[in-house]
Amino acid sequence: MSDDLAQRLQAYVAQRLPDAENPRVVALERIHGGASRETYRFRLSLGEGAEQRERPLILRRDPPGSCIETDRRNEFEAYRAFADESLGVPVPEMLWLEEDERWLGHPFFVMQEITGYEASPVAISQPPYAEYAEAYGREKYEILGRIARAEPRGIGLLAHFAAPAPGDCWQRELAHWEEVLDEDEPGPQPIIRAAIRWLRAHPPPPPLRVGVVHGDYRTGNFLYDRDGGIHGILDWEMAHLGDPLEDLAWGFSPLFDFQGSGLAGGLLEREAALRIWQESSGLDVDRDALQWWEVFTAVKGQAIWLSSGREFLEGKNPDPILAIASLSMVDKQDRAALVALGRAS
C-alpha cells in the first residue's frame, strides 16, 4: 500500500512542479498516533547526483473514518494564517491543498516537516526534558496568548471561518458537540448529560474578543527541543473562531496532565499559566467563564472519545488508535466531568 501511495503521490508532485528536475517521493512512512487524519512523512528529492536536493515533508490525508469530522481546508488555512513569523506562533510551511480524490483516494494536504524535535506528551516529563517543564509551560501559554491576540480579519481567516457573535460562541460549540453525542453515543451518558444541563442553565458571559481557537491546544500537540523551547504548533484540525477561553480550558483538562502531576498540561502551575496567558493575550480571564468552558471541555472530550469508538466498531476505520482512545479515555472523562461540575457547583 505504501509503495502504491508513494507512486500516486509522486505523480501528484510532478504535476504540481512541472519544471522540477526528476521529482521523486522517497522514504514514505506512516506516522501513527493521530486519529483525525492519516499522517505520513516523506522526502521530496529533486535533481540528480551531486545536484540532488531533498526536503522533508508531511502528508496529511483524510481517512475513511475519523473520531472527529473536520474540514481539511480549515486546518490548512489555519496553519497558513500563522505563517507570518511576526505573530510569534511557530507553524510548518503549507505547500499544497488537494480536494480532488482521484490522486490519493481522499482529500489531503502537504506541508513542511519540522525536523529535529520531540512531540511526545510522555517524553516531555522524562529526562532530558523534564528539568525544563516550567520553561515549556511558560512558552506554551505565551504562544497560546499570541493565538488569542491575533485578529482574524488581519490574518485572513474571515474568508474561511464563520465568525459568531460574541454571545453565540458557547451556544454554537455546545450544540455541535451535543449533536455528536446524540449521533455516536453507544448508550446513556448520565454524567455528560448532567454536564450539558448545567452548561445550558449557566451560560457564560460573552468573550471580550472573538478570536482564533486552535481547538486542541495541549501537551502532545507541539514540537519541543531539549532546552525548554517550542518550535511548532501542530494539529489545527478543530480550529475555528470563538471564545479564546475555550483553548485555555481545554489545555487545563486533567486528561492532558499525563503524569498526574496536578500541573496545567503537566508543565506549569495553573495560576502561573493564567498570568502568562493574560499578559500575552492582553485579555483578562473571567473565572466564571473559564469554569463554564472547563465543564464544556468534558462534554467535547467525551463526544470525541465516543465518536472514536463508534468509527472503529462500525468498521469505518480499522486503526486501533480509535479503539484505544475510546477505551482508555471514556471513564477518565466522566471522572474529570464530575470534578469540573463539583468546582462549578
C-alpha positions in Angstrom: 0.0 0.0 0.0 2.8 2.4 0.9 4.5 1.8 -2.5 1.3 2.5 -4.4 0.7 5.6 -2.3 4.2 6.8 -2.9 3.8 6.4 -6.7 0.5 8.2 -6.7 1.9 11.0 -4.5 4.9 11.3 -6.8 2.6 11.7 -9.8 0.8 14.4 -8.0 4.0 16.3 -7.0 5.2 16.0 -10.7 2.1 17.9 -11.9 2.4 20.4 -9.1 6.1 21.1 -10.1 6.1 20.7 -13.9 9.5 22.5 -14.1 11.2 20.5 -11.4 14.0 18.1 -12.3 13.2 14.5 -11.6 10.9 14.9 -8.6 10.7 11.7 -6.5 9.0 10.7 -3.3 11.5 8.9 -1.1 11.0 7.0 2.2 7.3 7.4 2.6 6.2 6.1 6.1 3.1 6.3 8.2 3.3 8.2 11.5 0.8 6.5 13.8 -0.9 8.2 16.8 -3.2 10.8 15.3 -6.8 9.8 14.9 -8.3 12.6 12.8 -6.2 12.3 9.6 -3.6 9.8 8.3 -0.2 11.3 8.6 2.9 10.3 6.6 6.4 11.7 6.4 8.5 11.5 3.2 11.3 13.3 1.5 10.9 15.1 -1.8 14.0 14.5 -3.9 14.8 16.8 -6.8 17.7 16.7 -9.2 20.4 14.1 -9.9 23.8 13.1 -8.5 25.7 15.9 -6.7 22.9 18.3 -7.6 20.3 16.2 -5.7 18.3 18.0 -3.1 15.9 16.6 -0.5 13.2 18.3 1.5 11.4 16.6 4.4 7.6 16.9 4.0 4.4 15.7 5.7 1.3 14.3 4.0 -2.0 14.7 5.9 -4.7 12.6 4.2 -8.4 12.3 5.2 -9.1 8.7 6.5 -12.1 6.7 5.5 -13.5 7.3 9.1 -12.3 9.6 11.9 -13.0 10.3 15.5 -13.9 13.9 14.5 -15.2 15.1 11.2 -13.3 18.2 10.3 -12.7 20.2 7.1 -9.1 19.8 5.9 -9.3 23.3 4.3 -9.9 24.8 7.7 -6.8 23.1 9.0 -4.7 24.2 6.0 -5.9 27.8 6.2 -5.3 27.9 10.0 -1.7 26.8 9.5 -1.2 29.3 6.7 -2.7 32.2 8.6 0.1 32.0 11.2 2.9 31.7 8.7 3.9 35.3 9.4 6.8 35.0 11.9 5.9 38.3 13.4 2.8 36.7 15.0 5.1 34.5 17.2 3.2 31.3 16.6 5.6 28.7 15.1 4.0 26.5 12.4 5.2 24.5 9.4 5.0 25.9 5.9 2.0 24.7 3.9 2.6 23.6 0.3 -0.5 22.2 -1.3 -4.1 21.5 -0.5 -5.8 19.0 -2.8 -9.5 18.1 -2.5 -9.8 16.1 -5.7 -9.9 12.4 -4.5 -8.6 11.0 -7.8 -5.0 11.5 -6.7 -4.8 9.7 -3.4 -8.3 8.4 -2.9 -9.1 11.0 -0.3 -8.5 14.8 0.1 -5.1 15.7 1.5 -2.6 18.4 2.0 1.2 18.6 2.1 3.3 20.7 4.4 6.9 21.1 5.6 8.2 18.7 8.2 9.9 20.5 11.1 12.7 18.0 12.0 14.9 17.5 15.0 12.4 18.0 17.7 10.2 15.9 20.0 6.4 15.8 20.3 5.6 13.0 22.8 3.4 14.0 25.7 5.2 11.3 27.7 8.8 12.1 26.9 8.4 15.7 28.0 8.1 14.6 31.6 11.2 12.4 31.4 15.0 13.2 31.1 16.4 15.2 29.5 13.3 17.2 29.0 11.7 17.1 32.5 14.0 19.7 34.0 12.7 22.3 31.5 9.0 21.7 32.3 8.4 25.2 33.6 10.2 26.8 30.5 8.0 24.7 28.2 4.9 25.7 30.2 5.8 29.4 30.0 6.3 29.3 26.3 3.3 27.2 25.7 0.9 29.7 27.3 2.8 32.7 25.8 2.1 31.2 22.3 -1.5 30.5 23.2 -1.9 34.1 24.2 -0.5 35.2 20.8 -3.0 33.0 19.1 -5.8 34.7 21.1 -4.4 38.1 20.3 -4.3 37.5 16.5 -7.0 39.5 14.7 -8.9 37.0 12.4 -9.5 39.6 9.7 -5.9 40.7 9.8 -4.6 37.2 9.2 -7.1 36.3 6.5 -9.3 33.9 8.3 -12.6 35.6 7.9 -12.7 34.3 4.3 -12.6 30.7 5.6 -14.1 30.7 9.2 -17.5 31.8 10.3 -17.3 34.4 13.0 -20.0 34.0 15.6 -21.4 36.9 17.5 -19.7 37.1 20.9 -22.9 35.9 22.7 -23.3 32.9 20.4 -19.8 31.3 20.9 -20.9 29.0 23.7 -24.2 28.0 22.1 -22.6 27.1 18.8 -19.9 24.9 20.3 -22.2 23.2 22.8 -24.8 22.5 20.2 -22.2 21.0 17.9 -20.8 18.6 20.4 -24.2 17.6 21.8 -25.2 16.7 18.3 -22.1 14.5 18.0 -23.1 12.7 21.3 -26.6 12.3 20.0 -25.3 10.5 16.9 -22.5 8.4 18.3 -23.1 7.6 22.0 -23.5 3.8 22.4 -25.8 4.1 25.4 -26.9 6.6 28.0 -24.3 9.1 29.3 -25.8 10.4 32.6 -22.7 12.3 33.8 -22.1 14.1 30.5 -25.8 14.8 30.0 -25.9 16.3 33.5 -23.0 18.5 32.5 -24.9 19.6 29.4 -27.9 20.6 31.6 -25.6 22.6 33.9 -24.0 24.4 30.9 -27.3 25.4 29.5 -28.5 26.6 32.9 -25.4 28.7 33.5 -24.4 30.4 30.2 -21.1 32.3 30.3 -20.7 36.0 29.6 -19.6 36.8 26.0 -15.9 36.9 25.3 -14.1 40.2 25.3 -12.9 39.3 21.8 -13.9 36.7 19.3 -10.6 35.2 18.3 -8.8 32.2 16.8 -9.4 29.0 18.8 -6.9 26.2 18.0 -9.3 23.6 19.2 -6.8 21.0 20.6 -4.1 23.1 22.2 -2.4 20.7 24.7 0.7 19.0 25.6 1.4 16.5 22.8 0.4 18.9 20.0 3.6 20.9 19.9 7.3 20.2 19.0 9.9 20.9 21.6 13.7 20.9 21.9 16.0 19.8 24.8 16.3 23.3 26.2 12.8 24.4 27.0 11.9 25.8 23.6 8.8 25.1 21.4 9.3 25.0 17.6 5.9 24.0 16.1 2.2 24.2 17.0 0.5 21.2 15.3 -2.9 19.6 14.8 -5.1 22.6 13.9 -8.0 20.4 12.5 -10.5 21.7 15.0 -9.5 25.4 14.6 -12.4 27.9 14.5 -13.3 31.4 15.7 -14.8 31.7 19.1 -14.1 32.4 22.8 -10.3 32.2 23.4 -11.0 30.8 26.9 -12.1 27.6 25.1 -8.4 26.8 24.3 -7.3 27.7 27.8 -9.8 25.4 29.4 -9.1 22.5 27.0 -5.4 22.6 27.9 -6.2 22.6 31.7 -8.1 19.3 31.4 -6.6 16.7 33.8 -6.7 14.2 30.9 -3.7 16.1 29.4 -1.7 16.0 32.6 -0.4 12.6 31.5 1.7 12.0 34.6 -0.9 13.2 37.2 1.3 16.0 38.4 -1.5 18.4 39.1 0.1 21.0 36.8 -1.6 22.5 33.8 -0.7 20.2 31.0 1.8 18.5 33.3 4.1 21.6 33.0 3.1 24.7 35.0 1.1 25.8 38.0 -2.4 26.8 36.9 -2.2 30.4 38.3 1.2 30.9 36.6 -0.3 29.7 33.3 -3.3 32.1 33.7 -1.0 35.1 34.4 1.3 34.4 31.4 -1.7 33.9 29.1 -3.3 37.2 30.2 -0.1 39.1 29.7 0.4 37.6 26.3 -3.2 37.8 25.0 -4.0 41.2 26.5 -7.2 39.7 27.9 -8.4 39.3 31.4 -9.7 35.9 32.5 -13.3 35.8 33.7 -13.1 33.0 36.2 -16.8 32.1 35.9 -16.5 32.0 32.1 -13.4 29.8 32.4 -15.2 27.4 34.7 -18.0 27.1 32.1 -15.5 26.2 29.4 -13.8 23.7 31.7 -17.2 21.9 32.1 -17.7 22.2 28.4 -14.3 20.6 27.8 -15.6 17.4 29.4 -18.6 17.3 27.1 -16.4 17.9 24.0 -13.8 15.4 25.1 -16.4 12.6 25.7 -18.0 13.3 22.4 -14.7 12.8 20.7 -13.8 9.5 22.6 -17.3 8.0 22.0 -17.2 9.0 18.3 -13.8 7.4 18.0 -15.1 4.1 19.4 -18.1 4.1 17.0 -15.9 4.7 14.0 -13.8 1.6 14.9 -16.7 -0.6 15.9 -18.6 0.1 12.6 -15.5 -0.7 10.6 -15.2 2.8 9.1 -11.6 3.0 10.2 -9.7 -0.1 11.4 -6.9 1.9 13.0 -6.6 0.6 16.6 -5.8 4.1 17.9 -9.5 4.8 17.6 -10.5 1.9 19.9 -7.6 2.6 22.3 -8.6 6.2 22.7 -12.2 5.3 23.4 -11.5 2.5 25.8 -8.9 4.4 27.8 -10.5 7.8 27.9 -14.2 7.4 28.5 -14.1 6.6 32.2 -11.4 9.2 32.8 -13.5 11.8 31.0 -16.5 11.1 33.2 -14.4 11.5 36.3 -13.0 14.7 35.0 -16.5 15.9 34.3 -17.6 15.2 37.9 -14.6 17.2 39.2 -15.4 20.1 36.9 -19.0 20.1 37.9 -18.0 19.9 41.6 -15.9 23.1 41.2 -18.8 24.8 39.4 -21.5 24.0 42.0 
